[in-house]
Amino acid sequence: MSDSELLYDSYWGLILVNVAFQCGFCVFVLSNYMKALPHELYEAAMVDGANVWRQYWQVTMPLCRPALAALATLEVTWIYNEFFWATVLMRTGDKFPVTSSLNNLRGEFFTDNNLVSAGSVLVAIPTLVIFFLLQKQFVRGLTLGASKG
């Protein structure tokens, strides 16, 4: 919480707004992905005596790894690059996320484009690292439904 016990100008307010707006997208993507999984897998697990929770943890979750990796890459990138809500909900400059802090490198009458460019490159590095770490699963998750057959 912030000093005034409100969610305004606090990390918790920004976290709650991001969770509220991103949960719908995550549920939509994962539910559509899970609906595309073959029903025969669950029938075979039921014949083997697996209950619903065991089917979820041992059948569904391993098959959802590519979709979860793709979704994690997108969500980390979107939330890390979040500018609007941080600018609206934060008033203290030292609490701004790094992408919103890049806006403070501009002056009123002059902008040092070299400084803003260098800051932008430094800000992009963590997103690129996450993408390269999850690249195999990300591409597999995006191309999973691309071919029929």
C-alpha positions as CSV (number, residue, x, y, z in Angstrom):
1,M,0.0,0.0,0.0
2,S,1.0,3.6,-0.3
3,D,1.5,6.1,2.5
4,S,-2.1,7.1,2.4
5,E,-3.3,3.5,2.5
6,L,-4.8,3.8,-0.9
7,L,-4.0,1.9,-4.0
8,Y,-3.2,5.1,-5.9
9,D,0.6,5.6,-6.2
10,S,1.3,2.1,-5.0
11,Y,2.7,-1.0,-6.6
12,W,-0.4,-3.0,-5.4
13,G,-2.7,-0.8,-7.4
14,L,-0.6,-1.3,-10.6
15,I,-0.4,-5.0,-10.0
16,L,-4.2,-5.3,-9.5
17,V,-5.0,-3.4,-12.6
18,N,-2.6,-5.5,-14.7
19,V,-3.9,-8.7,-13.2
20,A,-7.5,-7.6,-13.9
21,F,-6.9,-6.7,-17.5
22,Q,-4.6,-9.6,-18.4
23,C,-6.6,-12.5,-16.7
24,G,-9.3,-12.4,-19.4
25,F,-6.8,-12.7,-22.2
26,C,-5.0,-15.6,-20.5
27,V,-8.2,-17.4,-19.8
28,F,-9.3,-17.0,-23.4
29,V,-6.1,-18.2,-24.9
30,L,-5.7,-21.2,-22.5
31,S,-9.3,-22.3,-22.7
32,N,-9.2,-22.3,-26.5
33,Y,-6.0,-24.2,-26.4
34,M,-7.3,-26.8,-23.9
35,K,-10.5,-27.3,-26.0
36,A,-8.4,-28.2,-28.9
37,L,-6.7,-31.1,-27.1
38,P,-8.0,-34.5,-28.1
39,H,-10.8,-35.9,-25.9
40,E,-9.4,-39.4,-26.4
41,L,-6.5,-38.6,-24.1
42,Y,-8.9,-38.0,-21.3
43,E,-10.9,-41.1,-22.0
44,A,-7.8,-43.2,-21.9
45,A,-6.8,-41.6,-18.6
46,M,-10.2,-42.3,-17.2
47,V,-10.0,-45.9,-18.3
48,D,-6.6,-46.1,-16.5
49,G,-8.4,-44.8,-13.3
50,A,-7.2,-41.2,-13.2
51,N,-9.5,-38.8,-11.5
52,V,-10.1,-35.2,-12.8
53,W,-7.2,-33.7,-10.9
54,R,-4.8,-36.3,-12.1
55,Q,-6.0,-35.9,-15.6
56,Y,-5.4,-32.1,-15.3
57,W,-1.9,-32.4,-13.8
58,Q,-0.6,-35.3,-15.8
59,V,-2.3,-35.0,-19.2
60,T,-3.4,-31.4,-19.7
61,M,-0.6,-29.4,-18.1
62,P,2.3,-31.2,-19.9
63,L,0.5,-30.7,-23.2
64,C,-0.1,-27.0,-22.4
65,R,3.6,-26.2,-21.9
66,P,4.0,-24.6,-25.3
67,A,0.9,-22.5,-24.9
68,L,2.0,-21.5,-21.4
69,A,5.4,-20.5,-22.6
70,A,4.0,-18.4,-25.5
71,L,1.5,-16.8,-23.1
72,A,4.2,-16.1,-20.5
73,T,6.4,-14.5,-23.1
74,L,3.6,-12.2,-24.3
75,E,2.5,-11.3,-20.8
76,V,5.9,-10.5,-19.5
77,T,6.5,-8.3,-22.6
78,W,3.2,-6.5,-22.2
79,I,3.4,-5.9,-18.5
80,Y,7.1,-5.0,-18.6
81,N,6.4,-2.5,-21.4
82,E,3.3,-1.2,-19.7
83,F,3.1,2.6,-20.0
84,F,-0.4,3.8,-19.7
85,W,-1.6,2.5,-16.3
86,A,1.8,3.3,-14.7
87,T,1.5,6.9,-15.9
88,V,-2.1,7.2,-14.7
89,L,-1.8,5.5,-11.4
90,M,1.7,6.6,-10.2
91,R,2.6,10.1,-9.2
92,T,6.0,9.5,-7.5
93,G,8.8,9.3,-10.1
94,D,10.9,6.7,-8.3
95,K,8.0,4.2,-8.4
96,F,7.5,4.4,-12.2
97,P,8.3,1.2,-14.2
98,V,11.3,1.5,-16.4
99,T,9.4,2.1,-19.6
100,S,7.4,4.9,-18.0
101,S,10.7,6.3,-16.7
102,L,12.0,6.6,-20.2
103,N,9.4,9.3,-20.7
104,N,11.2,11.4,-18.1
105,L,14.3,11.5,-20.3
106,R,12.5,14.0,-22.5
107,G,12.8,17.6,-21.7
108,E,10.2,20.3,-22.2
109,F,12.1,22.1,-25.0
110,F,14.9,19.7,-25.9
111,T,15.2,15.9,-26.1
112,D,18.6,14.2,-26.2
113,N,17.7,11.5,-28.7
114,N,21.0,9.6,-28.1
115,L,20.1,9.2,-24.4
116,V,16.6,8.1,-25.1
117,S,17.8,5.6,-27.7
118,A,20.4,4.2,-25.3
119,G,17.8,3.9,-22.5
120,S,15.4,2.1,-24.9
121,V,18.0,-0.4,-25.9
122,L,18.8,-1.1,-22.2
123,V,15.1,-1.5,-21.4
124,A,14.6,-3.9,-24.3
125,I,17.3,-6.3,-23.2
126,P,15.3,-8.2,-20.5
127,T,12.4,-8.8,-22.9
128,L,14.8,-10.2,-25.5
129,V,16.5,-12.5,-22.9
130,I,13.1,-13.9,-21.9
131,F,12.1,-14.4,-25.6
132,F,15.3,-16.2,-26.4
133,L,15.0,-18.4,-23.4
134,L,11.4,-19.4,-24.3
135,Q,11.8,-19.2,-28.1
136,K,11.5,-22.9,-28.7
137,Q,8.2,-23.2,-26.7
138,F,7.0,-19.9,-28.0
139,V,7.3,-20.9,-31.7
140,R,5.9,-24.4,-30.9
141,G,2.9,-22.8,-29.2
142,L,2.2,-20.4,-32.0
143,T,2.5,-23.0,-34.8
144,L,0.7,-25.9,-33.0
145,G,-2.6,-25.5,-34.8
146,A,-1.1,-24.3,-38.1
147,S,-1.3,-27.7,-39.9
148,K,-4.1,-30.1,-40.2
149,G,-3.5,-33.8,-40.9
